[in-house]
Amino acid sequence: MVHVPVLQKEVIKYLDPKPNENFIDCTIGNGGHTLAILEKNEPKGKILGIDADSELIENLKLLCVNSGQIENFKKRVVLTSDNFANLKEIVKRTKFDSVGGILFDLGMSSWHLEESGRGFSFLKNEPLDMRYNFNNPLTAEKIINYWSESEIEKILREYSEERFSERIAKEIIEARKIRPIKNTFQLVEIIKEIVPAWYQHKKIHFATRTFQALRIAVNDELNNLEKTLPQALEVLKPQGRLAVISFHSLEDRIVKNFFKEKAKENILQILTKKPIRPTEEEIKINRRSRSSKLRVAEKQ
């Protein structure tokens, strides 16, 4: 029905779902982790599945119908399209209680890259949108065409640690004087013009960091993560577990620092002294898993 999600075995091992326990999947995406949990929390355990993208929620409903999973989902999965930064309010609205575990998979879904048509991938020529939620007025195109050089440089430096942030920001400003930058290939060409040849031949594509920074800025990803972690802790019952899969150092730092701070206050016990990384085997099957890190803690 769905691709195997990142670090699935490890997530199940650490969340350790028991029969009839309730869980929250804050980034349900294609539903892979949720299906794995559903197998373990039978017969009456429920899952609250949240995703900021309403299109993904609709896709998931359709997948369930087509695969014969609909009865399982109807009885045991509550789906809602919302930002996980509103976690407490979502839980209250859906009357979802007694939560034994919460999962955040902070990676972008493969659907966003391959099918959404919103400019997440530098390998396809698409409009520079990059929104998860169409109610969000900010797009990547607006940032690129209307933000100042210093603002663009700042997000490239802070959100992706792009070493050529100054050069790229300056070139974006020059290019948009000639014509508006509307699509992904225009932006890739601008970056290519300004970064050195050796940078263009590295393992990681030379536009990766710029696209990452824009996506984070458009969707306010780091602020939303900082807002939701304390709420997740409140929502969890004692001995409930919080699992977070991050994909770059900025997210991982937020999670690591939050866990450390709450462990000092004896509110959390950290179960992963070092983050769990994917095996070589998993990376071969799914290259996108290569930068993933899983951290898990238990509420005291």
C-alpha positions in Angstrom: 0.0 0.0 0.0 2.8 2.5 0.9 6.5 2.7 0.8 8.4 1.6 3.9 9.0 4.7 5.9 12.3 5.8 7.4 13.6 3.9 10.4 10.3 2.0 10.7 11.7 -1.0 12.7 13.5 1.3 15.1 10.4 3.5 15.6 8.3 0.4 16.5 11.1 -0.9 18.8 11.3 2.3 20.8 7.6 3.4 20.8 6.9 -0.2 21.8 3.1 -0.1 21.0 1.0 -2.4 23.2 -2.6 -3.7 22.5 -5.2 -0.9 22.9 -2.7 1.9 23.4 -3.3 5.3 21.7 -0.7 7.1 19.6 -0.3 10.3 17.7 1.4 10.5 14.3 2.1 14.2 14.0 3.3 13.8 10.4 1.2 11.0 9.0 2.2 11.6 5.3 1.7 8.4 3.4 0.7 6.5 6.6 3.6 4.0 6.7 4.5 4.4 10.4 0.8 4.5 11.3 0.1 1.2 9.6 3.0 -0.4 11.5 1.7 0.9 14.8 -1.9 -0.2 14.0 -0.6 -3.8 13.7 0.7 -3.6 17.3 -2.0 -1.7 19.1 -4.9 -3.9 18.0 -7.7 -4.5 18.7 -8.9 -1.1 20.1 -5.8 1.1 20.1 -6.3 4.3 18.1 -4.1 6.7 16.2 -4.6 10.4 15.7 -3.0 11.2 12.3 -2.1 14.8 11.6 -0.6 16.4 8.5 -0.3 20.1 7.5 -1.1 19.1 3.9 -4.8 18.5 3.3 -4.0 16.9 0.0 -1.9 14.2 1.7 -4.8 13.5 4.1 -7.2 13.1 1.1 -4.6 10.8 -0.6 -4.4 8.7 2.5 -8.1 8.2 2.7 -8.1 7.2 -1.0 -5.3 4.7 -0.5 -7.2 3.1 2.4 -10.3 2.7 0.3 -8.3 1.1 -2.6 -6.3 -1.2 -0.4 -9.2 -2.6 1.7 -7.8 -0.9 4.8 -10.8 1.4 5.2 -12.5 -0.4 8.0 -9.3 -0.5 10.0 -8.8 3.2 9.5 -12.5 4.1 10.1 -12.5 2.4 13.5 -9.1 3.2 14.7 -7.6 6.3 12.9 -8.7 9.9 13.4 -7.3 12.0 10.5 -7.0 15.7 10.6 -5.3 18.3 8.4 -3.6 20.9 10.7 -0.2 22.2 11.8 1.4 20.1 14.6 2.3 23.4 16.2 -1.4 23.4 17.3 -1.1 19.9 18.9 -2.9 20.6 22.2 -5.8 22.3 20.4 -6.0 19.4 17.9 -6.1 16.8 20.8 -8.8 18.8 22.6 -10.9 19.2 19.4 -10.7 15.5 18.5 -11.2 14.4 22.2 -8.2 12.2 21.8 -6.8 11.1 25.2 -4.6 8.6 27.1 -1.7 9.0 24.6 1.0 6.3 25.0 3.3 7.6 22.3 3.9 10.5 19.9 5.9 10.4 16.6 7.3 13.2 14.5 8.9 12.3 11.2 10.2 15.6 10.1 11.2 14.5 6.6 9.4 15.7 3.5 7.2 13.0 2.0 8.3 11.5 -1.4 5.0 12.6 -2.7 5.9 16.3 -2.1 9.1 15.8 -4.2 7.7 13.6 -6.9 4.0 14.5 -7.4 2.9 17.7 -5.6 4.1 20.0 -8.4 5.0 22.6 -5.8 8.7 23.2 -6.5 10.2 21.1 -3.7 12.6 19.4 -6.1 15.4 21.1 -8.0 15.2 18.2 -10.5 11.8 19.2 -11.9 10.8 22.5 -13.5 7.9 23.6 -11.3 6.5 26.9 -9.8 8.4 28.1 -6.7 5.7 27.4 -4.2 7.0 25.0 -1.5 4.0 25.3 0.8 2.6 22.4 2.7 -0.6 24.3 3.4 -2.2 26.4 0.7 -3.7 28.7 3.4 -0.2 29.9 4.0 0.2 33.3 2.1 4.0 32.9 1.9 5.6 31.1 -1.0 9.2 30.5 -2.1 8.6 32.8 -5.1 7.6 35.7 -2.8 10.8 35.2 -0.8 13.0 35.1 -3.9 11.3 38.1 -5.6 10.4 40.4 -2.8 12.7 39.8 0.3 15.8 41.9 0.7 19.3 40.6 -0.1 20.1 40.5 3.7 16.9 38.5 4.5 17.6 36.0 1.8 21.3 35.6 2.8 20.2 35.1 6.4 17.8 32.2 5.7 20.4 30.5 3.5 23.1 30.9 6.2 20.9 30.0 9.2 18.5 27.4 7.8 20.9 25.4 5.6 24.4 26.6 6.6 25.0 27.4 2.9 28.6 28.4 2.6 27.9 30.6 -0.5 24.9 32.3 1.0 26.2 35.8 0.3 27.0 35.1 -3.3 23.7 33.3 -4.0 21.6 36.1 -2.3 23.4 38.8 -4.3 22.9 36.9 -7.6 19.2 36.4 -6.9 18.8 40.1 -6.4 20.6 40.8 -9.7 18.6 38.2 -11.6 15.2 39.4 -10.5 16.0 42.9 -11.7 16.0 41.5 -15.2 12.9 39.3 -14.8 10.9 37.7 -12.0 12.2 34.3 -10.8 9.1 32.0 -11.2 10.3 28.4 -11.4 12.8 26.0 -9.9 15.0 25.7 -13.0 15.5 29.5 -13.1 16.7 29.4 -9.5 19.0 26.4 -10.1 20.6 28.2 -13.1 21.2 31.3 -10.9 22.9 29.2 -8.2 24.9 27.4 -10.8 26.2 30.7 -12.3 27.7 31.8 -9.0 29.0 28.7 -7.1 32.5 27.3 -8.0 32.8 24.3 -10.4 34.0 22.0 -7.6 30.9 22.8 -5.6 28.8 21.7 -8.5 30.3 18.3 -8.6 29.9 17.3 -4.9 27.9 14.3 -3.8 25.1 16.6 -2.6 23.5 18.7 -5.4 24.7 22.3 -5.3 21.1 23.6 -5.0 20.1 21.3 -2.1 20.8 23.8 0.7 19.1 26.7 -1.0 16.0 24.7 -1.6 16.1 23.4 2.0 16.4 26.9 3.4 13.5 28.2 1.3 11.2 25.3 2.4 12.0 25.8 6.0 11.3 29.5 5.8 8.1 29.1 3.8 6.7 26.6 6.3 8.2 28.1 9.5 9.5 24.6 10.3 11.9 25.3 13.1 9.6 27.6 15.0 6.8 25.0 14.7 9.0 22.3 16.0 10.0 24.4 19.0 6.3 25.2 19.7 5.1 21.6 19.5 7.6 19.7 21.7 6.4 21.2 25.0 2.8 20.5 23.9 3.7 16.8 23.1 5.1 16.4 26.6 1.9 17.8 28.1 -0.3 15.5 26.0 1.6 12.3 26.8 0.6 10.2 29.7 3.3 9.1 32.2 5.7 6.5 30.7 4.5 7.7 27.3 7.2 7.9 24.7 8.1 10.8 22.3 10.0 9.8 19.1 11.4 12.4 16.7 13.1 11.7 13.3 15.0 14.7 12.1 16.8 15.2 8.8 19.2 18.0 9.4 21.3 19.4 12.2 19.1 22.4 13.0 16.1 20.2 13.7 18.2 17.6 15.6 19.7 20.3 17.7 16.3 21.6 18.8 15.2 18.0 19.7 18.5 17.2 21.5 18.4 20.4 23.6 14.8 20.0 24.5 15.3 16.4 25.6 18.4 17.4 27.6 16.6 20.3 29.3 13.6 18.1 30.3 15.9 15.3 31.5 17.6 17.7 33.8 14.2 18.6 35.2 13.4 14.9 35.6 10.4 15.2 33.3 11.9 13.0 30.6 14.2 10.1 30.5 16.3 9.9 27.3 16.2 6.4 25.8 18.7 7.1 22.9 22.0 8.3 24.3 23.1 8.8 20.7 20.6 9.3 17.9 19.7 6.1 16.0 20.9 6.2 12.4 19.7 4.1 9.4 21.6 0.9 8.5 23.6 0.7 5.3 20.9 -1.7 4.0 18.2 0.9 4.6 20.2 3.7 2.9 20.6 1.4 -0.2 16.9 0.9 -0.4 15.9 4.5 0.4 18.6 7.1 -0.2 16.5 9.8 1.5 17.0 8.0 4.8 20.7 8.7 4.8 20.6 11.9 6.9 17.9 10.7 9.3 18.3 10.6 13.1 15.9 9.2 15.6 15.8 10.4 19.2 13.4 9.0 21.8 12.5 9.9 25.3 10.0 8.7 27.9 7.9 11.0 30.1 8.4 10.4 33.8 
